[in-house]
């Protein structure tokens, strides 16, 4: 009888351990540089010879602390600017996890994060009153559309996250980026740290003020996590990419599967879902 009782207790302990693991709140941060306070010109986005990495660390760490203040169990940070040489384990928040280097096309959303957040985010290409607005590549891509709608990093990553049931809850960046995310996820909490006076001219908060705002807003975002809903793009999906003149399509582009060449610089990628169309584009680029 004692053995049976012990086995039941062990089984219950294992069951509740699993429940605890499932219930953990894990926030995934995608960081960028163009939306950081004090960064207003392209030359400031380089990881060496500028103060961008220090400014970025400050904002990322403020967001991490805010999420922990709001009850997060784990915060994972992706160094998402350029090739990911901007953040350092020496300077990142001591409780954060840091992802460096290339990831699969789904950005690891299959790890089932509770929520998505953006720090230092910019608006998509062709947006007025936006600091260094672009869609993934300021030199390589002129415009990007999903089912006819202009998109950038915000729509793509929020949509991919949504396919895994992960909602976006927070964004820090310029006013244009904040407006962009709220258009697809009205529940999102935003921290606007600067506004555009031109493509490379901004009215920015100080680093200290931006960090205070970001920490407070990240904590606030956690209080709304229960009402956040994933953003899912209804399929089938057509992803249209218009490259810049220097990146005209190659002569064999017309033979790529599940694609359609529109003109010298524009091609469409088709998929049942956003992730499928995105994977096809990333696999062929």
Buried (B, 14 or more C-beta within 10 A) or exposed (E): EEEEEEEEEEEEEEEEEEEEEEEEBBBBBBBBBBBBBBBBBBEBBBBEEBEBBEBBBBBBBBBBBBBBBBEBBBBBBBBBBEEBBBBEEEBBBEEBBBBBEEEEEBBBBEEEBBBBBBBBBBBBBBBEBBBBBBBBBBEBBBBBBBBEEBBBBBBBBBBBBBBBEBBBBBBBBBBBBBBBBBEBBEBBBBBBBBBBEEBEEBEBBEBEEBBBBBBBBBBBBBEBBEEBEBBBBEBEBBBBBBBBEEBEBEEEBEEBEEBBBEEEBBBBBBBEBBBBBBBBBEEEB
